[in-house]
Amino acid sequence: MNPETFDPRQALQVSSETEARTGRTLQPRVALQYAIWGTAWLIGYGVLHGSSHGWLPLEYSTALIIFGVALFLGVASSIGLSIAVSIGIRGDSAFQGAVYGWTWMLAFVVVFFAASRIAQMGADQQFNGMMVNALAVLVVGMMYMFGGALWRDIPMLVLGIWFLLVNVMALIAGPEQFITVYLTLGVGGFYAAALVTYLQQRRQP
């Protein structure tokens, strides 16, 4: 570019327009991801709650399998949406998205191994479940806060803070009631974030 013809205002306008286009591309899919995860938690924690509190005729081991399948489908949907978002995005945005996605995956690999070790310690099943879920939701809360700071996404940042607070409340509730906290406040947080993000996107020109 010829320095004599460089217009800083025009460059700033181009940058702002690019950021706006990227935001319009990302936000509908982010809202959809929140809705998908809210549904996955509703199904997963719902069957766990029903099995442990007796309002569903399911063995707890069967409920755990359904819970795992619901989370797996949520992960698969998130990966698919992330791939769709990344198509056509290059440069720093692509790098940030790739690092963010890989961080999610690697963090939950660590959670998986931690869960295996906790299960081998032979403590009470409900206590083990509470600790594993607390560890996983800690990762979720921190990753949403990280994503909110990375993309200046206020709803995502607030959602991350919310999940950290939900985690504290679940730990206070104890092994008997932690599932209830995740089922109500966790699912509600996902659906609220989906609605806010969707309405935010509709208000954009």
N, C-alpha and C positions, 0 to 999 in steps of 0.2 A: 504494500500500500504506500502511495506517495504521501510523505509527511505533510506536504503543503496542502493536500486535499482532505486530510483527516479531520473529521468533525466529531469532537467528543460527544456532543449532544445526540448526534445521529447514532453513534456507537452505543450510547446508553439506551436509546429508544429501541434499537435492535435487540439489545440484551434483555430489556424488560419485556418486549414482545415474545422473545423466545421462552423466557421464564413463565409467562402467562400461558403460552401454548402448552408447555410441559405440564403446568398445573392443571389445565383443562383436560389433558390426557390422563393424568394420574388420578384426579379426585374421584371420578365416578367409579373407578376400579377399587380405590381405597374404601369408599363407602360400601361397595359390594363385598369386599373382604371382611369388613367389620360385621356385616349382616351374616355372612357365611360362618364366621367364627362364633357369633352369638348363637346361631342355630346349632353348631357343633357342640358348644358348651351346654345348651339347653337339652339336647338329646343325651349327651354323655353324662353330665352331672345329674340330669333328671333320672336316668335309669339307676345310677348309683344311689341317689337319694331314695328312690322308690324301693330298691332292694334292701337297703340298710334300715329303712323306717317302716317297711312292711306294707306299703300301699301298692307295690307291684309284685306279682308272683314270679320273681326271678331270683335265682341263686346269685350271691354276690360275685362269684367267679364269672358267671355269664354276663352280669352287668359290667364287669371290668372289661370283658372282650368287646361289648358294644361300645363302651367308653373309648377304648383304643381305636376301634374302627372309625368312630365319629371324628376323633382327632386326626387320624390318618387322612380321612377325606378332606378335612379342613386344610391340612398341610398340602395335599395334592392340589386343591383348588387355588391356594395361595401361590404355589409354584407356577401353575398354569397362567394365572393372572399376571404374575411378575414377568413371565416370559413375554406375554402379550404387550405389557407396558414397555419393556426394554426394546422392542422392535422399533427401529427408526430413531432411537435416542443414542447419541454418541458423546464422546468427550467426557468432561467431569461428571455429568449426570449419570452416564452409563457406569463409570467407575464407582461412584457413590452407591448406586443401586446394587451393583455386584457385591461390593464389600458388605453392605447391609444384609443382603440375602445370605451370603456365606456365614456371616456372624450368627444369624438366626440358627442355621443348620448346625454349626460347630458347637454353639451353646447348648443345643438340645442333645447333641451327642454326649456332652459332659453330663447333662441331666440324666440321660439313660444309664450311664455307667454309675452315677451316684445312686440312682434308684436301685440298681442291682446290688450295690454294696449295702445299702440300707436294709434291703430285704433279707440279706444274708446275716444280718446282725441278730435276727430272731426276736425282735421286739413285737409288741402288739400290732396286729394288722392295721387297725384304724390309726394308730399313732404313726406307723410307717407311711400310710397313705397321706396323712396330713403333712408330714415333713416333705415327701416327694412332691406333692402338689404345691406346697409353699415355695419350694425351690424352683419349680417350673414357672409359677406365676411371678416370682421375683425376676426371672429372666424376661418374661413378657413385659412387665412394667418398665424395666430398665431399657429394653429395646425400643419400646414405644417412645420413651422419653428421648432416647438417642435419635430416633427417626424424626421426632418433632423438632429437635434442635437442628438436625442436619438440613431439613427442608423447610424450616420455619413454619411448621404445621402446628398451629395452636391446638386444634382438637386432638391430634395425636399426642402432643405433649401432656395435655390434661388427662387423656385416657391412661397414659403411663403412670402419672401421679395417682390416679384413681385406683389402678390395680395394685400399687404398692400399699395404699390405704386398705383396700379390700383384703390384701394378704395379712396385714396386721390384725384386722378384725377376725379373719378366719382362724388365726393362731390363738387369739384371745378366746374365741368360741370353743376351741378344743376339739379333740378327736370325734366327739359325738355330733357336733354341729357344723364343722368346717365346710362340709359339702353344701349345706343350706346356704351359707354365705356366698360361696362361688356361684351356686345356682341362681340366686336372686340378684345380688349386687354385681357379680361378674357379667352375667348375661345382660342385665339391664345396662351396664356400662357399654357393652359392645353395640347394642341396638341404639342407644342414645348417640354414640359417636357416629354410627352409620347415618342416622337422621340428620344430625348437625352438619356432617360433611356433605351430604347430598344437598341440603338446603343452601349451604355455602356455595357449592358449585353452581346451583341454579341462579344465584344472585349475580354471578360474574357475567360481564358483558360478552 
